[in-house]
Amino acid sequence: MQPGHRLSLQMHQSRSEHWVIVAGEALVTLGEREIHLRANEETIIPQQTKHRVANPASTPLVFIEVQCGSYLGEDDITRFEDDYNRSASDGGNSNLT
């Protein structure tokens, strides 16, 4: 993810996610709190929890996302805010790196 970019504030009904930071710095919104993560740090995003990741640094952010749950389809994304003008129920991907 490029510096200054962030993913949508979103939630999933049927899956949780495990994020591992590989390079760079992440600002993670997890429910009502924000946490800063650096390389080799991780967080778990429980299902039905609003979340987003942003890159506040001047270098690219690289992270691994592992999805776990009974349903992993992209239509399980509910978006609350989105810098790329995707709709609240648009689970489609775009190249946001």
Rosetta blueprint (number, residue, H / E / L):
1 M L
2 Q L
3 P L
4 G L
5 H L
6 R E
7 L L
8 S L
9 L E
10 Q E
11 M E
12 H E
13 Q L
14 S L
15 R E
16 S E
17 E E
18 H E
19 W E
20 V E
21 I E
22 V E
23 A E
24 G L
25 E E
26 A E
27 L E
28 V E
29 T E
30 L E
31 G L
32 E L
33 R E
34 E E
35 I E
36 H E
37 L E
38 R E
39 A L
40 N L
41 E L
42 E E
43 T E
44 I E
45 I E
46 P L
47 Q L
48 Q L
49 T L
50 K L
51 H E
52 R E
53 V E
54 A E
55 N L
56 P L
57 A L
58 S L
59 T L
60 P L
61 L L
62 V E
63 F E
64 I E
65 E E
66 V E
67 Q E
68 C E
69 G E
70 S L
71 Y L
72 L L
73 G L
74 E H
75 D H
76 D H
77 I E
78 T E
79 R E
80 F E
81 E E
82 D L
83 D L
84 Y L
85 N L
86 R L
87 S L
88 A L
89 S L
90 D L
91 G L
92 G L
93 N L
94 S L
95 N L
96 L L
97 T L
